[in-house]
Amino acid sequence: MYRLRRTSYSVPRRWNDRAKWSVNGIDQAVWFVPMGSLSDEYSLVDDDRILVMDLTNTNRDMAQFDFQPLSETWNDISYELCPCLD
């Protein structure tokens, strides 16, 4: 199991940030972040998703992630993929 962390800018007073996403061509759910920045400035936001798919058959460094924004506020900075440790 892996954790995918998205770091992004949250636009002031904009809500319902969302995108369709897939891993190695397999559709995941819609990535949905309901809250936006409550201030009058952009905010830096970290948001995590758990991948329950097995990446051991594929080199995890070669995994293909695809994001298709469904909102105009989808502002990516970076993504980080880490194994979940028990």
N, C-alpha and C positions, 0 to 999 in steps of 0.2 A: 504494500500500500504506500502511496506517495501523497505528499501535500504540495499543491501548486499555489504559490503566493503571488498575487498581482499587486504591484504598487502603481498607484495612479494619482492624478490630480482630480480632486472633486471640485466641480464648478459651483460657485456660490448660488444657492437657492435653486438648484436643478436637481430633480429627483428621478428615480427609476432608471439608473444606469444599467444597461443590459446588452448582452451579445450572445449569439450562438457560437459554440465552440466545439472543436473535435480534437481527438488525439489519435494520430496514425490513421486518419480517415474514419474513425468511429465517433459518431455524434455523442456528445455529452448533453447535459441539460442546458438551458439558457442560464448564463452567468448573470445574476441579478443582484444589484446593490440598491436597495430602496432609499437609503438616506444620502443626501448631498451635504455640502458644506452649509453650516448654519451661520457662518460669518459672511462678511462682505468680501472676503478674499478666498483664493483657492486654498484648499487643504490637501495635504498629503495623506493618502489612505492606503492601508494594507488590508487585503481581503483574501481569505484562503478557501480553497476547494480541496476535498479529498478525492484522489483517484483510486478507485477500487479495482481498476483493471491491472492485469499483470504485465509489467514492462520487462520482466526478466528474460523473455525470449527475444527482445529487441534491446539493443544497446540503448540505455536510457539517454545517452548523450545525442543519439540520432533520432529521438522521438520527434514527430512532427505535430506541432500545435497550430491550429488554425482558428482565428477569431473573426467573426463577422458581426460588426457592431449593429445593433438594432436601435440605438439611441445616438443622438448627436453629441452626447457628452462623454463618450467612451474615450478617455485620455490615458493611454498606457505610458508608463515609464519603464517598468521592467517586470519580468517574471522570474520566479525561482522555484525549481523543482527539488524537493528534498524527501528522502525516505522517512516514513513515520516510524518512530521508535517506540516500542512498548515499554 
